[in-house]
Amino acid sequence: MLKIYHAPGTRGFRVIWLCEELGVSYQIVPVNMAPAYRATPEWRKLNPVGKVPVMSDGELTMFESGAMVQYVLDKYGNGRLRPAPEADDYGLYLQWIWFAEATFGRPLGEIVNHRREFKDNPLPDVIEEMKDRSRLAAIAIDNALAGKEWIMGNAFSAADVMLGLTLRSFVKHMGEELPGKLPAYRDRLAARPAYKAAIAAETQAAK
């Protein structure tokens, strides 16, 4: 069984949600998010940079959420929730998988990092530059959704899972609503039974 070391609101939610979509068994292991704990040798042995999540599968331990999503799809997905590698739209699917974290998630994460490191004197220009980059990424997704239910068209995919968490982070860290069609897209994601099950599992594990 997969073990997902997770704290509410962190990127491990992607893996939990994906497991719910695929019907893959997993166990959530709650993580103490206190900086002192995440700096301990015990946690750094699992994640050398002290972040969350971590996932283990037998002897394998991983600490990058996007790679976890890809691993679960490859090992347990049986071709579900993604185009086949030989399909014409596989490259586009990979683009959105990577875009969710590498382009969209990065400036949002830097807002969090800057506020944490400089909580007594955050630089407004730095925060605003990161917000502008986040807005630009959100607009790119909004434009790509024109005439579509999901980012790849009519079929829900793991790219929607990757993007869904970042959309949630946008609202949380930007303090503003998503542009254009994105609130409706976010609501469709949140209405999925697997998303609701993941929220419930996350909440239960945190008690």
N, C-alpha and C positions, 0 to 999 in steps of 0.2 A: 504494500500500500504506500502511496505517496505521502510524505510528511511535508507540510507547508508551514514553515516558521513565519508567523505573520502577526502584524499589529493592525488594528482597524485604520482604514484610510491610506494604507500603503500599497505598493504595487503588487504585493502578493494576491490582492483581490482579483487580478487578472487570471491568475492560475486557478484560483478557487472557482471563479465563474466559468472558465473553460472546462474544468472538470465536471461541473454541473451540467453544462451543455452536452458533454460527451458521455455522461454517466460513468465517469471514472471515479473509483473509490479513492478517498484521500482523508487525511487527518490534519486538522489545524493544530499547530503547537504555538500557543501564545508567546509573544516576545515582549520582554520588558523594554520599553522604548527610552528609559532613562539613559542619558549620555554615559553615565558612569558604568552602567551594565554593558552597553554596547562597545565600550572600550576595554572590557575584560578579555583576558586570554581565552576564556571559555567561548565567548561569542566570536572573537576575531578568528578563532580556529574554524568556525563555520563560514563567516563572512569577513575576509581580511580588511575590508574598508569600513566595517562596523555598521553597515546599513541593513535594511530589511527589504525584501524577504530572503529566505533560504529555502531550498527544496531538496529533499533527499528521496532517492529511489533505490533501495538496497544499499549497495556500496557507493553509489554515486551521490555527490553533493554539489549543488549549483547555487549561485548567488546573483544571477541576472535574470530579471523577470521575463524579458522578451525571449531569451534563450530557453527559459522554462516552458513558455508557451509553445515554441517550436518543437521542443523535445516531446512534450505531451502529445502534440499533434502527430509527430513522426512515429512514436512508439505505440500510442493508444487510440489514435484518431481513425484509423482504417479509411483514410481518404476523406473524412468528413471535415467540414468547415474551412475548406480551402480548395482552390483549383488544383488540378493535377499539374505537375511541373511542365508537362508538354503543352498545356492549354495556352491559348493566346493571351489570356488575361492573368497568367501567373506572375508575370513581371509587375503588373499593376498592383496585384495583391501584395507582393513583397514591398513595393514602394510604400503602401499605407501601413503595413506592419512596422517598418522602420521609421516612417515619418512620425508615428504616434509618440515615440520616445526620443529619437535622435533630433528631430526638428521642433516638434510641438511641445514635448515634455521638458526639453532642456531649459528654455527660458523660464518656465514656471518653476522648475526646481531651483534655478538661480535666484528667483525672488525669495523663495523660502530660505535658501542658504544665506543670502545677503542680510535678510532681516534677523536671522539667528545670530550671525557673526557680529553684526553691527546694530544690535537692538537699541542701544542708547543713542546712536547717531546714524541711522540709515541715510544713504545718499539718494535724494529724490530722483536725480537724473538717471542713476543706475536702475532704479526700480521702474521708471517710466520707459527706459529703453527696452527692458525685458518685457514689459507689458505690450509695447508696440510689436515686438517680435511674436508674442503669443497671439495677439489680435490678427496679425498677418497670417499665421498658421491656421487660425480658426476660420478665417475668410476663405483660405484655400480649400478647406474641407467643405465649407458651405457651398462653394462653387461646384465642387466635384459631386455634390449630392443632387444637383439639378435633375429632376425627373426620376430620382431613384429612391427606393425605400432604405437600402443599405449602401455602404460605401462601394461595394462591388456590383450593385444593381439590385435585382430582386432576391438574391440569395444572401442570407446572413452568413458571415464568415468570421474567422478569428481576427481579421483586421478590424472588425467592429468591436471586438472585445478589447483589443489594444487601444483603439481610439476612445472607447467609452470611458475608461478610467481617466484618461487625460482630459476629456471634456468635463468630468466631475471636478478635477483638480483646477481647471480654468475658473470655474465659478467660485470655488473655495478661496483661491489665492489672488484672483484678480478683483474680487468684490464687485463684479458686474455680470450681467446676463450675457449669454452667448449670442452671437449675431445671427441674423437671417433664419434659416431653416434648422439651425442646430438645436434650439430648445425642443422642437418636435422630434428630432432624431434622438436626442438624449432621452426623451420620454418613451419613445418606442423601445430603446434599449432597456430602460428601467422596468418596462412592462413585461419583459420576457420572464417566463417562469424560472429559468435557470438563474437569472440575475437576482430575482427575489429570494431564491433558495440560497444563493451565495451570501446575500445580505444577512439572512437568518442564521446561516452557519457562522459567519463572522461575529455576529452579535452574541450567539450562544457561547462561542469559544472565549469571548472576552469577559464572560461573567465569572 
